[in-house]
């Protein structure tokens, strides 16, 4: 189905009250997406290095069966990055691989997708059109990277975004507020596995604990506990996702990840409803699958944005 776009969410950060803008970014509630770039995956490609060896071995032995299952269980988003940003998403979960076949750095989630340049250009287009908005790019996993690959991506990020990149806070430095970022012209926070550049924030600035479950009750309890005990001086990602096991896939041959995401998103919507808008320990960043592909997803995005008002 086409994305359910709400025009009023395009520039929601710019529209926040002066009081909200003075809060550290770690005190705002921010909609995010899980495996943000998977709308670009190419069906039919072989499973990537991000998959366990057993999956790759099975795919090699049963290629036709693998092609059928991998396409159904690899996609977590239907909307491209630009569309996600326009509907209010401000945190992007990015996983890349240095692809040996064509020498490009491409996004990956079992299957291979767009080059990272294509993704970054969509982000650049959005921030140029919306100067008051801030986007967090979290490079969660970088597979098969050499020192040269890190250096190339570093140069690409710097040349694409330049002065829009926010330097990571120094030890003892106050965590930046949205107002500070807007006044300084910073629109990009990059979380990266190493500190090649002073513009890269390491994982300690943004923990993202993985629930690794398909149980609604466990997911709710996990998210509630982690949110309650998080360090509010740092960003924090609540992963509102179900993670299927191999047995889940084999037992549900007619299903797919989108079907699994529906009860999960319903769980996240219910979980968010337990937080009054004025509550201090509200969630920071919440990521989900198939954003803007259902009314439930739109309700999640609205609920998070409204927590800042």
N, C-alpha and C positions, 0 to 999 in steps of 0.2 A: 504494500500500500504506500502511497506517497506520504512524505513527512507531514506531520501536523504542525505547521509553522505558526508561531504567535509573534507578530511583528513587534509587540511591546517588549519581548525578551531579547531583542537584538542588542540593545544598549543598556541592559539592566544595571550594570555597575555604575554607569554614568548617572543613573537616575536615583541612586541611593541617597539617603539623607546625609547631611554633613556629619552627624554623629556616627553613622555607620562607617563612613569613609575614614574616620579617625581611628577606627579599630585596627589592630594588627590583622593582616590577611588571614592569619591562623584562627581568628575569632569570627570570620564570616562563614556562611554556609554556601558551598560552591558546587554546582552540578558538574559531573564529569562523566566520561564514557570509558568503558572497559574494552581493551583491544580496539582502540579508536579507529584504526585505519583499515579494518577488514572488509569494508565495502569494495575495496579494490582488488581483493584476492582473485586469482585466476583459477577457476574450476579445472580439475583434471591434472594439475601438477602433482608431483610426488610429495609425500610428507617431508617437511623440513627438519632441520637439525634441532628444532625446539621440541620435537616429539620424542617420547621414550623409544629406546631401541626396539622394544617389542612391537610398537606400532609400525616402525619403519620396516622391520622384518616381515610382518604380516602383509604390508602393502606390496613388498617385493614379491611375495609368494602368490598373492591374490590381487593383481593390479586392477582388474575390472571391479571387483568388490570394493577395493580401497577407493577408487575414483567415486563410486556411488556414496560411500559413507563420509569421506573426507569433506566433500562439498557441503554436506548437510550439517556437519558438526564443527566446521572451522569458522564460518561467518558469525560474528557477534554484532555487527552493525550493517544496516542497509544504506544509511546516509553517509555521504562523503564528509570529509573534515569541515569544509566550508559551511555546508548545511548544518552540521552539528553546532558550530560556533554561532550561526545565525539564530538558532533556536534556544540559545542560552548556555550551552556547554562551555566551560572555561578551563577544564582540566582534560588533557589528552594523554592517554596511556599508549606509548609507542614502543613497539618491538621491531628490531631490524636484524637483518642478516647481510653479511658481505657475500653476495651471490657469486659463486665461483664460475657459473655458466656465462655470465655476461659482464662480470666485473663491476656491476652496480651494487649500491647499498639499497636494499629493498625492504619494505615492511613484510612481516611474517606472522602468521598464526596457523601453523601446520602447512598451509599453502603460501605461495609467494604472491605479493601484490605490487603496488606502485613503487617507484623509486622514492627515496626520501626527499629528493628535490621537488617532486610533484606535491608531496604533502606540505612541505615548508612554504611553497609558493601560495597554497591555499590559506595558510595561516597569515602570511604576509599580506595577502589581499584583504583579509578580514580586519587586521589591526590598522591598516592604512585607511580603511573606510570607517573605522570606529575608534578614534584616538583616545577615548576614555576607558576602553576595555583592557583587561589584563588576562593573558592566557598562560597557563602552566603547561609546559611540555615535559613530560616525564619519560625519559628513555629507560624503560623498565628493564629491558634485556637487549643486549647486543651480541649476536651470535657470530662466531667465526671471524671476529675482528682481529686484525693485526694492528701494530702500532701505526702503520701507514693509513689504515682505515679510520682510526681514531683521529689522526691528524687531518685527514681529508674532511671528515664530518665537522671537526672543529672549525676549519677554514670556511666551510659552507655555512655554518650557523652564523659565524661572525660577519661574513659578507652579505648574508641575506637580511640580518636583523640589525647589525651594527649597534647604534646608540639606543635601540629599543630594548636591549638585553639588560636585565637588572643584575648587578653584581651580587654575589652571595654575601650575607652578613658576616662581618668579622666577629671573632669571639668577644662576647660582652656587648655587642652592638644590638640596639633595640630592633625587634623584628619589624619589617616595613609595614606601614599601613597602606590602604588603597589610596588615600589622599597623597601620601608621599610619592607613591609610584606615579600617580597621575601628574603631580606637580613636576616630577623629574623627567617625565616623558618615557618612563620605563613601561613596556607593555608585555614583555616576555620574561618568564622565569623558566630556566632550563635546569631540570634535575638530571644528573648524568653520573654514570658509574665511577668516573674518576675526575680529578680536579686539574685537567689540562689547562683550564682557563679560569680566571677569577669570576667569570660569568656563570660557571657551572656550580650548582648547588648539589651537594652529595646526599646520599640516602638518609643520613641522620637528620636532615632538615625536613624530611617528608616520609615517615614510616607508612607502610601499606600492608598491614597484616592480612594474610590469606585465610578465609574461613574453610575452604576446601570441603564443601558439603553440598548435598542436595536436600537437606532437611530444613524446612522453614523455621521450626522451633529453634534448632541449633543456630541458624543464621541470625535470628533476632537476638538471641542471648549473647552470641559472640559479638555482634555489632554494638549492643548496649554496653557490655562490659568494657570493650576496647575504647569506646567513645568516652565513657565515664572516667577511665583511668589514663587518658591520653595527656601528654604534656602540651598545654595550650600555648607554649612559647614557640611551637613548631607546627608546620602543616601536618595534616593527618588524613589519610585516605581510608574511608570505609568501603570495603569491596562488597557491594550489594549484588552478588552474582552466585549462581549455582555452578558447580564444577562437576560435570559428568565423569564417571569412571568408565573404563573400557566395558565393564559389565553392563553399565547403563545403556551404552550405545548398542551392544549386541542384543540386549533384551528388548530394545525398542527400535527395530529396523525401520518402522514407518514414521518415526518421530525425527526431530531435529533440534538444534540448539535454540531456535526461536520459540519452539513449543515449550521447551524447558524454562525459557526466560519469563513466560507469562505468569506462572505462579510465583516466581521469584520476585518480579517487579511488583506484584500485588502484595507480597510480604514487605517489601521496602516501603511501599506507600503506607501500609498499616503501621510499620515501625516509625516512620516520620511523624505520623499523626499523634504519637505519644509525647512529642516534644512541643510544649508551648513556645510561641515565637519569642518570648522573653527569657526563656530558660538559658542559663549560663553554659551548661554542658551540652549544648546542641552539637550536632555533627559539623565537621569542617568540610571535607570534600567527600562526596558520595558518588561512586561510579556504578553504572548499570549497563546492561546489554540492550541493544535495539532501541536506542533513544529516539524519541519522536515518532515511533512506529505504532503507537497505541495511545489511547486516552490516558491509560495508567501511567505511561512514561511521561506524558506532558504534565500530569498531576504531580509527579515526583519532582520534575524541574521547577514547577511553580511553587511547590511547598518549600523547596530549598531557597529559592530566591526570596520568597515572602518571609522566611526566618530572619532576613537581614533588615526588615522594615518595621 
